[in-house]
Amino acid sequence: MICAARRSAFIAAVAIAFASVTASATAEAAAGRLPKTVQVQGSQTRVGDGLYAMHSAPGRAGLVGEWETEVFSWKFVLPFYFETGTERFDGCLDLNGDNACHHEPTGSLTFNYAAWVKFDPDLLPTVYKQLAGGCVHPVTGGSGGFAGARGLLTMRDRLVGDTIETTYRGTLRFGPGGSVSAAEVPAVPEFGATAMAEVSPTSEAAGPPAPAAQPHVC
């Protein structure tokens, strides 16, 4: 009886502690404060030249807002295309996964990125049809509600029917000590311009419309 009573008391104490932690995290989210570490995932859709919309996955924390890409360098080594550059996200950290910003942390994040795309080798060099792609995005800074942010996102392009779908996953860290020094930020690699013109696709390519000189990358 004594052991059973102690066990029941222990379970009750654990339940109360868990409820307290959960309530605290919920209160922080409702107040627009960031937890220390957040796992994010969702999707990205293209809305313009170098402009994208970020969405959270249903029921998962994610980024919701606008994503802008500036190409730093690019190169074709058929059947692959490589690209590097910088990016900026403006929006919120959607903590409850409803793909909306309701009193949640809001600000800007900046990134460096390196991306690759694979084209269908059987159609080259006449048609540039993307089969897959991927990219990495180390965080280089943040402002507003994301001040001092650090972390890494990875994205994947995959062919679904005739459409390329882009999904992302990553970890974002916030709070004291979250700032990152310039020495810790991966440098943006640079691709030389040699041999690019020889393999660059053009809009006059036969068959389905070919991508521009810088095709869609995640």
DRENMARVEX-806177 format. One record per residue (C-alpha): residue number from 1; x, y, z. Coordinates in steps of 0.02 Angstrom, whole numbers, plus 50000, padded with zeros to 5 digits. Last residue first. Layout:
@nr = NUM&c1 = X&c2 = Y&c3 = Z
...
! end
This chain:
@nr = 218&c1 = 50739&c2 = 51274&c3 = 47306
@nr = 217&c1 = 50798&c2 = 51308&c3 = 47130
@nr = 216&c1 = 50702&c2 = 51372&c3 = 46981
@nr = 215&c1 = 50812&c2 = 51399&c3 = 46831
@nr = 214&c1 = 50946&c2 = 51535&c3 = 46815
@nr = 213&c1 = 50977&c2 = 51554&c3 = 46627
@nr = 212&c1 = 50788&c2 = 51543&c3 = 46604
@nr = 211&c1 = 50702&c2 = 51375&c3 = 46605
@nr = 210&c1 = 50652&c2 = 51286&c3 = 46444
@nr = 209&c1 = 50473&c2 = 51289&c3 = 46382
@nr = 208&c1 = 50421&c2 = 51116&c3 = 46323
@nr = 207&c1 = 50497&c2 = 51058&c3 = 46157
@nr = 206&c1 = 50633&c2 = 51154&c3 = 46067
@nr = 205&c1 = 50745&c2 = 51277&c3 = 46157
@nr = 204&c1 = 50709&c2 = 51460&c3 = 46117
@nr = 203&c1 = 50698&c2 = 51509&c3 = 46301
@nr = 202&c1 = 50883&c2 = 51470&c3 = 46317
@nr = 201&c1 = 50982&c2 = 51339&c3 = 46412
@nr = 200&c1 = 51162&c2 = 51379&c3 = 46466
@nr = 199&c1 = 51286&c2 = 51246&c3 = 46413
@nr = 198&c1 = 51413&c2 = 51341&c3 = 46309
@nr = 197&c1 = 51379&c2 = 51506&c3 = 46394
@nr = 196&c1 = 51433&c2 = 51436&c3 = 46563
@nr = 195&c1 = 51603&c2 = 51368&c3 = 46510
@nr = 194&c1 = 51696&c2 = 51498&c3 = 46612
@nr = 193&c1 = 51593&c2 = 51611&c3 = 46726
@nr = 192&c1 = 51676&c2 = 51552&c3 = 46886
@nr = 191&c1 = 51573&c2 = 51485&c3 = 47029
@nr = 190&c1 = 51585&c2 = 51572&c3 = 47197
@nr = 189&c1 = 51556&c2 = 51493&c3 = 47367
@nr = 188&c1 = 51454&c2 = 51592&c3 = 47494
@nr = 187&c1 = 51552&c2 = 51588&c3 = 47656
@nr = 186&c1 = 51488&c2 = 51482&c3 = 47799
@nr = 185&c1 = 51449&c2 = 51593&c3 = 47949
@nr = 184&c1 = 51555&c2 = 51548&c3 = 48101
@nr = 183&c1 = 51691&c2 = 51678&c3 = 48068
@nr = 182&c1 = 51559&c2 = 51814&c3 = 48052
@nr = 181&c1 = 51503&c2 = 51778&c3 = 48230
@nr = 180&c1 = 51336&c2 = 51701&c3 = 48272
@nr = 179&c1 = 51207&c2 = 51770&c3 = 48391
@nr = 178&c1 = 51109&c2 = 51643&c3 = 48491
@nr = 177&c1 = 51205&c2 = 51671&c3 = 48651
@nr = 176&c1 = 51047&c2 = 51725&c3 = 48739
@nr = 175&c1 = 50891&c2 = 51666&c3 = 48646
@nr = 174&c1 = 50855&c2 = 51583&c3 = 48480
@nr = 173&c1 = 50893&c2 = 51425&c3 = 48384
@nr = 172&c1 = 50815&c2 = 51370&c3 = 48219
@nr = 171&c1 = 50819&c2 = 51190&c3 = 48160
@nr = 170&c1 = 50773&c2 = 51131&c3 = 47987
@nr = 169&c1 = 50655&c2 = 51054&c3 = 47862
@nr = 168&c1 = 50598&c2 = 51112&c3 = 47691
@nr = 167&c1 = 50486&c2 = 51054&c3 = 47549
@nr = 166&c1 = 50488&c2 = 51105&c3 = 47366
@nr = 165&c1 = 50370&c2 = 51030&c3 = 47236
@nr = 164&c1 = 50418&c2 = 51029&c3 = 47052
@nr = 163&c1 = 50267&c2 = 51002&c3 = 46942
@nr = 162&c1 = 50238&c2 = 50887&c3 = 46793
@nr = 161&c1 = 50180&c2 = 50742&c3 = 46898
@nr = 160&c1 = 50267&c2 = 50768&c3 = 47065
@nr = 159&c1 = 50452&c2 = 50802&c3 = 47031
@nr = 158&c1 = 50554&c2 = 50831&c3 = 47187
@nr = 157&c1 = 50645&c2 = 50983&c3 = 47255
@nr = 156&c1 = 50717&c2 = 50967&c3 = 47430
@nr = 155&c1 = 50761&c2 = 51102&c3 = 47555
@nr = 154&c1 = 50879&c2 = 51108&c3 = 47704
@nr = 153&c1 = 50870&c2 = 51240&c3 = 47840
@nr = 152&c1 = 51008&c2 = 51281&c3 = 47964
@nr = 151&c1 = 51024&c2 = 51374&c3 = 48129
@nr = 150&c1 = 51054&c2 = 51544&c3 = 48204
@nr = 149&c1 = 50944&c2 = 51684&c3 = 48267
@nr = 148&c1 = 51014&c2 = 51833&c3 = 48361
@nr = 147&c1 = 50863&c2 = 51943&c3 = 48323
@nr = 146&c1 = 50718&c2 = 51838&c3 = 48260
@nr = 145&c1 = 50577&c2 = 51941&c3 = 48338
@nr = 144&c1 = 50643&c2 = 52094&c3 = 48249
@nr = 143&c1 = 50803&c2 = 52050&c3 = 48159
@nr = 142&c1 = 50898&c2 = 51894&c3 = 48108
@nr = 141&c1 = 51068&c2 = 51836&c3 = 48050
@nr = 140&c1 = 51173&c2 = 51719&c3 = 47943
@nr = 139&c1 = 51062&c2 = 51565&c3 = 47947
@nr = 138&c1 = 51135&c2 = 51419&c3 = 47849
@nr = 137&c1 = 51030&c2 = 51370&c3 = 47697
@nr = 136&c1 = 51064&c2 = 51204&c3 = 47612
@nr = 135&c1 = 50995&c2 = 51154&c3 = 47442
@nr = 134&c1 = 50915&c2 = 51013&c3 = 47343
@nr = 133&c1 = 50858&c2 = 50967&c3 = 47171
@nr = 132&c1 = 50761&c2 = 50841&c3 = 47068
@nr = 131&c1 = 50702&c2 = 50798&c3 = 46893
@nr = 130&c1 = 50709&c2 = 50966&c3 = 46805
@nr = 129&c1 = 50672&c2 = 50964&c3 = 46619
@nr = 128&c1 = 50796&c2 = 51064&c3 = 46515
@nr = 127&c1 = 50751&c2 = 51024&c3 = 46334
@nr = 126&c1 = 50868&c2 = 51024&c3 = 46184
@nr = 125&c1 = 51032&c2 = 50987&c3 = 46274
@nr = 124&c1 = 50975&c2 = 50875&c3 = 46351
@nr = 123&c1 = 50817&c2 = 50770&c3 = 46345
@nr = 122&c1 = 50892&c2 = 50603&c3 = 46399
@nr = 121&c1 = 50994&c2 = 50688&c3 = 46535
@nr = 120&c1 = 50836&c2 = 50741&c3 = 46630
@nr = 119&c1 = 50896&c2 = 50890&c3 = 46730
@nr = 118&c1 = 50972&c2 = 50887&c3 = 46905
@nr = 117&c1 = 50969&c2 = 51044&c3 = 47012
@nr = 116&c1 = 51092&c2 = 51101&c3 = 47145
@nr = 115&c1 = 51088&c2 = 51233&c3 = 47281
@nr = 114&c1 = 51204&c2 = 51328&c3 = 47398
@nr = 113&c1 = 51133&c2 = 51457&c3 = 47517
@nr = 112&c1 = 51177&c2 = 51602&c3 = 47630
@nr = 111&c1 = 51036&c2 = 51656&c3 = 47742
@nr = 110&c1 = 50947&c2 = 51804&c3 = 47819
@nr = 109&c1 = 50799&c2 = 51801&c3 = 47938
@nr = 108&c1 = 50670&c2 = 51939&c3 = 47965
@nr = 107&c1 = 50539&c2 = 51971&c3 = 48097
@nr = 106&c1 = 50383&c2 = 51902&c3 = 48179
@nr = 105&c1 = 50356&c2 = 51794&c3 = 48332
@nr = 104&c1 = 50172&c2 = 51741&c3 = 48342
@nr = 103&c1 = 50019&c2 = 51847&c3 = 48379
@nr = 102&c1 = 49922&c2 = 51758&c3 = 48240
@nr = 101&c1 = 50028&c2 = 51726&c3 = 48086
@nr = 100&c1 = 49951&c2 = 51591&c3 = 47977
@nr = 99&c1 = 49995&c2 = 51419&c3 = 47910
@nr = 98&c1 = 49900&c2 = 51333&c3 = 48053
@nr = 97&c1 = 50059&c2 = 51248&c3 = 48115
@nr = 96&c1 = 50050&c2 = 51298&c3 = 48297
@nr = 95&c1 = 50217&c2 = 51388&c3 = 48307
@nr = 94&c1 = 50205&c2 = 51487&c3 = 48146
@nr = 93&c1 = 50370&c2 = 51580&c3 = 48153
@nr = 92&c1 = 50326&c2 = 51741&c3 = 48064
@nr = 91&c1 = 50365&c2 = 51839&c3 = 47907
@nr = 90&c1 = 50509&c2 = 51910&c3 = 47809
@nr = 89&c1 = 50640&c2 = 51788&c3 = 47743
@nr = 88&c1 = 50798&c2 = 51847&c3 = 47657
@nr = 87&c1 = 50916&c2 = 51752&c3 = 47545
@nr = 86&c1 = 51096&c2 = 51751&c3 = 47485
@nr = 85&c1 = 51181&c2 = 51663&c3 = 47341
@nr = 84&c1 = 51242&c2 = 51501&c3 = 47268
@nr = 83&c1 = 51191&c2 = 51401&c3 = 47114
@nr = 82&c1 = 51235&c2 = 51235&c3 = 47034
@nr = 81&c1 = 51154&c2 = 51154&c3 = 46881
@nr = 80&c1 = 51176&c2 = 50969&c3 = 46843
@nr = 79&c1 = 51154&c2 = 50866&c3 = 46684
@nr = 78&c1 = 51265&c2 = 50946&c3 = 46631
@nr = 77&c1 = 51393&c2 = 51048&c3 = 46727
@nr = 76&c1 = 51301&c2 = 51214&c3 = 46726
@nr = 75&c1 = 51360&c2 = 51358&c3 = 46837
@nr = 74&c1 = 51291&c2 = 51492&c3 = 46951
@nr = 73&c1 = 51350&c2 = 51635&c3 = 47061
@nr = 72&c1 = 51279&c2 = 51759&c3 = 47186
@nr = 71&c1 = 51093&c2 = 51740&c3 = 47151
@nr = 70&c1 = 50981&c2 = 51846&c3 = 47263
@nr = 69&c1 = 50833&c2 = 51753&c3 = 47336
@nr = 68&c1 = 50679&c2 = 51823&c3 = 47422
@nr = 67&c1 = 50564&c2 = 51728&c3 = 47540
@nr = 66&c1 = 50396&c2 = 51798&c3 = 47596
@nr = 65&c1 = 50292&c2 = 51735&c3 = 47742
@nr = 64&c1 = 50254&c2 = 51584&c3 = 47850
@nr = 63&c1 = 50398&c2 = 51486&c3 = 47926
@nr = 62&c1 = 50362&c2 = 51323&c3 = 48016
@nr = 61&c1 = 50299&c2 = 51235&c3 = 48172
@nr = 60&c1 = 50199&c2 = 51081&c3 = 48128
@nr = 59&c1 = 50011&c2 = 51048&c3 = 48133
@nr = 58&c1 = 49992&c2 = 51063&c3 = 47946
@nr = 57&c1 = 50164&c2 = 51097&c3 = 47868
@nr = 56&c1 = 50212&c2 = 51280&c3 = 47872
@nr = 55&c1 = 50213&c2 = 51386&c3 = 47714
@nr = 54&c1 = 50343&c2 = 51498&c3 = 47634
@nr = 53&c1 = 50303&c2 = 51602&c3 = 47481
@nr = 52&c1 = 50438&c2 = 51632&c3 = 47351
@nr = 51&c1 = 50519&c2 = 51773&c3 = 47254
@nr = 50&c1 = 50674&c2 = 51758&c3 = 47143
@nr = 49&c1 = 50570&c2 = 51796&c3 = 46989
@nr = 48&c1 = 50392&c2 = 51774&c3 = 47049
@nr = 47&c1 = 50273&c2 = 51674&c3 = 47159
@nr = 46&c1 = 50371&c2 = 51512&c3 = 47183
@nr = 45&c1 = 50306&c2 = 51396&c3 = 47316
@nr = 44&c1 = 50394&c2 = 51335&c3 = 47474
@nr = 43&c1 = 50341&c2 = 51195&c3 = 47590
@nr = 42&c1 = 50342&c2 = 51151&c3 = 47774
@nr = 41&c1 = 50456&c2 = 51104&c3 = 47917
@nr = 40&c1 = 50525&c2 = 51184&c3 = 48074
@nr = 39&c1 = 50611&c2 = 51114&c3 = 48229
@nr = 38&c1 = 50620&c2 = 51254&c3 = 48358
@nr = 37&c1 = 50753&c2 = 51287&c3 = 48489
@nr = 36&c1 = 50752&c2 = 51417&c3 = 48629
@nr = 35&c1 = 50565&c2 = 51451&c3 = 48625
@nr = 34&c1 = 50521&c2 = 51619&c3 = 48549
@nr = 33&c1 = 50407&c2 = 51746&c3 = 48631
@nr = 32&c1 = 50248&c2 = 51802&c3 = 48542
@nr = 31&c1 = 50144&c2 = 51808&c3 = 48701
@nr = 30&c1 = 50039&c2 = 51661&c3 = 48644
@nr = 29&c1 = 50197&c2 = 51561&c3 = 48610
@nr = 28&c1 = 50265&c2 = 51602&c3 = 48782
@nr = 27&c1 = 50100&c2 = 51555&c3 = 48863
@nr = 26&c1 = 50097&c2 = 51389&c3 = 48770
@nr = 25&c1 = 50274&c2 = 51352&c3 = 48827
@nr = 24&c1 = 50229&c2 = 51393&c3 = 49007
@nr = 23&c1 = 50070&c2 = 51287&c3 = 49001
@nr = 22&c1 = 50169&c2 = 51140&c3 = 48934
@nr = 21&c1 = 50300&c2 = 51159&c3 = 49070
@nr = 20&c1 = 50166&c2 = 51168&c3 = 49206
@nr = 19&c1 = 50069&c2 = 51021&c3 = 49135
@nr = 18&c1 = 50229&c2 = 50918&c3 = 49134
@nr = 17&c1 = 50265&c2 = 50964&c3 = 49315
@nr = 16&c1 = 50087&c2 = 50920&c3 = 49369
@nr = 15&c1 = 50096&c2 = 50752&c3 = 49278
@nr = 14&c1 = 50265&c2 = 50713&c3 = 49356
@nr = 13&c1 = 50197&c2 = 50754&c3 = 49529
@nr = 12&c1 = 50043&c2 = 50644&c3 = 49501
@nr = 11&c1 = 50153&c2 = 50499&c3 = 49444
@nr = 10&c1 = 50260&c2 = 50519&c3 = 49600
@nr = 9&c1 = 50108&c2 = 50525&c3 = 49715
@nr = 8&c1 = 50037&c2 = 50369&c3 = 49634
@nr = 7&c1 = 50203&c2 = 50278&c3 = 49655
@nr = 6&c1 = 50213&c2 = 50333&c3 = 49836
@nr = 5&c1 = 50037&c2 = 50269&c3 = 49869
@nr = 4&c1 = 50074&c2 = 50104&c3 = 49782
@nr = 3&c1 = 50233&c2 = 50084&c3 = 49882
@nr = 2&c1 = 50139&c2 = 50120&c3 = 50045
@nr = 1&c1 = 50000&c2 = 50000&c3 = 50000
! end
